[in-house]
């Protein structure tokens, strides 16, 4: 799996997990969804994604 695909899987998973947590645990988890969305928008404009650093340490190239 490429680094770009891993980022997409991570972002999609985080959104789905946060929606499930929002519906089942507490409505405050909606802020995790907001954070992921803002991070995606920020990375589109700046080209910098904090998740890249962590995924590279896990061995993705």
TORTIGU-883555 format. One record per atom (N, C-alpha, C): x, z negated, y; chain; residue in one letter. Coordinates in pm, whole numbers. Atoms other than C-alpha are relative to their C-alpha. Layout:
<atoms>
ATOM:X:Z:Y:A:A
...
</atoms>
This chain:
<atoms>
ATOM:86:0:-117:A:X
ATOM:0:0:0:A:X
ATOM:90:0:123:A:X
ATOM:-79:-6:-123:A:X
ATOM:134:89:341:A:X
ATOM:-37:-115:93:A:X
ATOM:23:106:-97:A:X
ATOM:160:-155:629:A:X
ATOM:-129:24:78:A:X
ATOM:121:-33:-77:A:X
ATOM:-114:26:821:A:X
ATOM:-126:-29:-81:A:X
ATOM:116:29:85:A:X
ATOM:-355:2:527:A:X
ATOM:-17:-150:-20:A:X
ATOM:7:145:18:A:X
ATOM:-268:-365:477:A:X
ATOM:-61:-66:123:A:X
ATOM:58:55:-123:A:X
ATOM:-355:-436:841:A:X
ATOM:-150:23:3:A:X
ATOM:144:-29:3:A:X
ATOM:-691:-265:800:A:X
ATOM:-74:-88:-100:A:X
ATOM:62:87:101:A:X
ATOM:-766:-461:482:A:X
ATOM:-7:-142:53:A:X
ATOM:-2:136:-54:A:X
ATOM:-665:-787:651:A:X
ATOM:-106:-17:109:A:X
ATOM:99:11:-108:A:X
ATOM:-878:-722:961:A:X
ATOM:-143:6:-54:A:X
ATOM:134:-10:58:A:X
ATOM:-1181:-614:759:A:X
ATOM:-37:-123:-79:A:X
ATOM:25:122:77:A:X
ATOM:-1149:-913:529:A:X
ATOM:-29:-118:91:A:X
ATOM:21:111:-94:A:X
ATOM:-1122:-1153:822:A:X
ATOM:-138:9:65:A:X
ATOM:133:-16:-60:A:X
ATOM:-1437:-1008:981:A:X
ATOM:-108:-38:-101:A:X
ATOM:100:33:101:A:X
ATOM:-1634:-1031:656:A:X
ATOM:-3:-149:-31:A:X
ATOM:-7:144:28:A:X
ATOM:-1513:-1385:584:A:X
ATOM:-61:-80:115:A:X
ATOM:53:75:-114:A:X
ATOM:-1597:-1500:936:A:X
ATOM:-151:15:12:A:X
ATOM:146:-18:-3:A:X
ATOM:-1947:-1350:918:A:X
ATOM:-66:-86:-107:A:X
ATOM:55:83:107:A:X
ATOM:-2010:-1522:585:A:X
ATOM:5:-148:39:A:X
ATOM:-12:139:-43:A:X
ATOM:-1880:-1853:723:A:X
ATOM:-98:-32:113:A:X
ATOM:95:21:-109:A:X
ATOM:-2095:-1811:1035:A:X
ATOM:-141:-19:-54:A:X
ATOM:136:8:55:A:X
ATOM:-2408:-1759:827:A:X
ATOM:-21:-120:-92:A:X
ATOM:19:105:101:A:X
ATOM:-2343:-2029:567:A:X
ATOM:52:-137:40:A:X
ATOM:-61:129:-29:A:X
ATOM:-2128:-2302:723:A:X
ATOM:-35:-49:140:A:X
ATOM:20:45:-138:A:X
ATOM:-2137:-2322:1102:A:X
ATOM:5:121:92:A:X
ATOM:7:-114:-92:A:X
ATOM:-2222:-2088:1387:A:X
ATOM:127:15:84:A:X
ATOM:-125:-8:-77:A:X
ATOM:-1887:-2167:1554:A:X
ATOM:101:97:-58:A:X
ATOM:-92:-95:62:A:X
ATOM:-1710:-1939:1306:A:X
ATOM:-14:141:58:A:X
ATOM:14:-130:-65:A:X
ATOM:-1840:-1645:1510:A:X
ATOM:121:27:90:A:X
ATOM:-118:-18:-86:A:X
ATOM:-1537:-1705:1734:A:X
ATOM:117:60:-76:A:X
ATOM:-103:-67:80:A:X
ATOM:-1312:-1595:1448:A:X
ATOM:-23:150:2:A:X
ATOM:33:-142:-9:A:X
ATOM:-1493:-1261:1451:A:X
ATOM:39:55:137:A:X
ATOM:-37:-41:-135:A:X
ATOM:-1446:-1240:1827:A:X
ATOM:151:13:12:A:X
ATOM:-146:-3:-5:A:X
ATOM:-1075:-1320:1791:A:X
ATOM:56:124:-69:A:X
ATOM:-48:-118:72:A:X
ATOM:-1023:-1047:1533:A:X
ATOM:-31:127:79:A:X
ATOM:35:-118:-79:A:X
ATOM:-1208:-792:1748:A:X
ATOM:87:15:123:A:X
ATOM:-87:-6:-118:A:X
ATOM:-1011:-880:2061:A:X
ATOM:142:37:-39:A:X
ATOM:-135:-33:46:A:X
ATOM:-687:-863:1863:A:X
ATOM:11:149:-34:A:X
ATOM:-2:-143:32:A:X
ATOM:-777:-515:1737:A:X
ATOM:3:86:127:A:X
ATOM:2:-74:-127:A:X
ATOM:-854:-394:2090:A:X
ATOM:135:-12:70:A:X
ATOM:-130:22:-64:A:X
ATOM:-534:-549:2227:A:X
ATOM:109:81:-68:A:X
ATOM:-104:-74:71:A:X
ATOM:-321:-389:1956:A:X
ATOM:-14:151:21:A:X
ATOM:20:-142:-27:A:X
ATOM:-476:-49:2027:A:X
ATOM:62:40:133:A:X
ATOM:-55:-31:-132:A:X
ATOM:-366:-67:2391:A:X
ATOM:149:-27:11:A:X
ATOM:-141:37:-15:A:X
ATOM:-27:-235:2351:A:X
ATOM:88:49:-113:A:X
ATOM:-79:-41:115:A:X
ATOM:82:-117:2007:A:X
ATOM:65:-118:-70:A:X
ATOM:-57:120:60:A:X
ATOM:171:-477:1918:A:X
ATOM:-110:-74:-75:A:X
ATOM:96:74:82:A:X
ATOM:-12:-648:1632:A:X
ATOM:73:-118:-64:A:X
ATOM:-68:116:57:A:X
ATOM:87:-1004:1543:A:X
ATOM:-1:-4:-153:A:X
ATOM:8:1:146:A:X
ATOM:-22:-951:1182:A:X
ATOM:113:80:-63:A:X
ATOM:-109:-83:53:A:X
ATOM:256:-692:1138:A:X
ATOM:119:-87:-39:A:X
ATOM:-114:86:29:A:X
ATOM:521:-962:1153:A:X
ATOM:-18:-77:-130:A:X
ATOM:26:75:122:A:X
ATOM:356:-1164:879:A:X
ATOM:-4:90:-123:A:X
ATOM:8:-91:114:A:X
ATOM:285:-866:657:A:X
ATOM:137:55:-38:A:X
ATOM:-135:-46:30:A:X
ATOM:644:-744:687:A:X
ATOM:77:-107:-78:A:X
ATOM:-65:109:73:A:X
ATOM:763:-1086:568:A:X
ATOM:-52:-9:-143:A:X
ATOM:56:-1:135:A:X
ATOM:533:-1046:268:A:X
ATOM:45:122:-81:A:X
ATOM:-56:-112:73:A:X
ATOM:708:-721:177:A:X
ATOM:-65:134:24:A:X
ATOM:63:-130:-29:A:X
ATOM:484:-447:318:A:X
ATOM:93:81:89:A:X
ATOM:-88:-86:-80:A:X
ATOM:666:-148:466:A:X
ATOM:-78:108:69:A:X
</atoms>
